[in-house]
Every structure is written in structure tokens, then in C-alpha cells.
């Protein structure tokens, strides 16, 4: 897994856009006290469920790989 050039910024964008996507779909209402890790895991699972991103193999499923996958998704949004 190669790190993206601006992965932190892309992850922030992915969380912001993903939260808006989930709330617009009516499947989630995020609270201000929700941790970033909880948001990341929920958004990853939501995007996989909606077939917007491909799932990671079970043995590779971890918070850092979910972050990377969301950052990749965000990088494609800007294109």
C-alpha cells in the first residue's frame, strides 16, 4: 500500500463528503462526539455496501487500510 501524496487532506475530504452522503441517504445521523475512527469505519462499510468502493480482503481489513481506501475514493472525486 503506497501512501498518497496528500493522504491526510484526502481523508478529511472523504469523511466530510461521506458524512454528507450518509446523512442525505438517511442511513445515519452523526453526532459531534462521534470519533473519527468510528466515522471512518462506518463510511467504509457504507461505501462498500453501496458498491461505491471495492471491499478489502478480510485479512487486510484494518483502520489504516480503511483510511487509505477512503483517501483513494476521495482522490477520484476531485478528478
Kinemage of the C-alpha trace (Angstrom):
@kinemage 1
@onewidth
@group {chain A} dominant
@subgroup {mainchain}
@vectorlist {calphas} color= white
{ca unk a 1} P 0.000 0.000 0.000
{ca unk a 2} L 1.720 3.147 -1.163
{ca unk a 3} L 0.905 6.342 0.665
{ca unk a 4} L -0.771 9.059 -1.361
{ca unk a 5} L 0.856 12.445 -1.754
{ca unk a 6} L -1.740 14.293 0.348
{ca unk a 7} L -3.473 11.394 2.095
{ca unk a 8} L -4.431 13.316 5.252
{ca unk a 9} L -6.248 16.021 3.315
{ca unk a 10} L -7.935 13.427 1.110
{ca unk a 11} L -9.091 11.515 4.194
{ca unk a 12} L -10.609 14.690 5.657
{ca unk a 13} L -12.398 15.284 2.359
{ca unk a 14} L -13.619 11.670 2.286
{ca unk a 15} L -15.023 11.977 5.815
{ca unk a 16} L -16.757 15.265 5.036
{ca unk a 17} L -18.249 14.067 1.729
{ca unk a 18} L -19.055 10.619 3.116
{ca unk a 19} L -20.863 12.061 6.137
{ca unk a 20} L -22.972 14.241 3.865
{ca unk a 21} L -23.663 11.240 1.602
{ca unk a 22} L -24.782 9.051 4.527
{ca unk a 23} L -26.967 11.751 6.034
{ca unk a 24} L -28.570 12.565 2.663
{ca unk a 25} L -29.348 8.878 2.188
{ca unk a 26} L -30.988 8.899 5.617
{ca unk a 27} L -28.994 5.963 6.957
{ca unk a 28} L -27.021 7.821 9.630
{ca unk a 29} L -27.037 10.923 11.777
{ca unk a 30} L -23.530 11.702 13.004
{ca unk a 31} L -23.119 13.271 16.430
{ca unk a 32} L -20.368 15.787 17.208
{ca unk a 33} L -18.942 13.388 19.798
{ca unk a 34} L -18.515 10.502 17.296
{ca unk a 35} L -14.842 9.649 16.954
{ca unk a 36} L -13.076 9.929 13.617
{ca unk a 37} L -12.292 6.202 13.739
{ca unk a 38} L -15.989 5.354 14.147
{ca unk a 39} L -16.864 7.607 11.208
{ca unk a 40} L -14.140 6.048 9.063
{ca unk a 41} L -15.297 2.503 9.773
{ca unk a 42} L -18.968 3.345 9.175
{ca unk a 43} L -18.249 5.242 5.950
{ca unk a 44} L -16.030 2.451 4.635
{ca unk a 45} L -18.755 -0.128 5.280
{ca unk a 46} L -21.467 2.118 3.795
{ca unk a 47} L -19.494 2.755 0.606
{ca unk a 48} L -18.734 -0.960 0.234
{ca unk a 49} L -22.421 -1.782 0.795
{ca unk a 50} L -23.463 0.759 -1.854
{ca unk a 51} L -20.779 -0.612 -4.201
{ca unk a 52} L -19.004 2.738 -4.500
{ca unk a 53} L -15.692 1.149 -3.459
{ca unk a 54} L -14.450 -2.413 -3.635
{ca unk a 55} L -14.095 -4.238 -0.318
{ca unk a 56} L -10.728 -5.081 1.128
{ca unk a 57} L -9.871 -8.748 1.723
{ca unk a 58} L -10.811 -9.766 5.266
{ca unk a 59} L -7.174 -10.344 6.265
{ca unk a 60} L -6.257 -6.784 5.209
{ca unk a 61} L -9.185 -5.099 6.968
{ca unk a 62} L -7.791 -2.612 9.493
{ca unk a 63} L -8.216 1.054 10.313
{ca unk a 64} L -5.119 2.184 8.349
{ca unk a 65} L -6.239 0.299 5.221
{ca unk a 66} L -9.790 1.687 5.546
{ca unk a 67} L -8.319 5.203 5.809
{ca unk a 68} L -6.227 4.601 2.701
{ca unk a 69} L -9.221 3.233 0.779
{ca unk a 70} L -11.326 6.276 1.701
{ca unk a 71} L -8.495 8.604 0.664
{ca unk a 72} L -8.313 6.843 -2.705
{ca unk a 73} L -12.078 7.268 -3.100
{ca unk a 74} L -11.761 10.995 -2.316
{ca unk a 75} L -8.914 11.390 -4.815
{ca unk a 76} L -11.212 10.087 -7.559
{ca unk a 77} L -13.967 12.524 -6.537
{ca unk a 78} L -11.758 15.512 -7.317
{ca unk a 79} L -10.972 14.301 -10.824
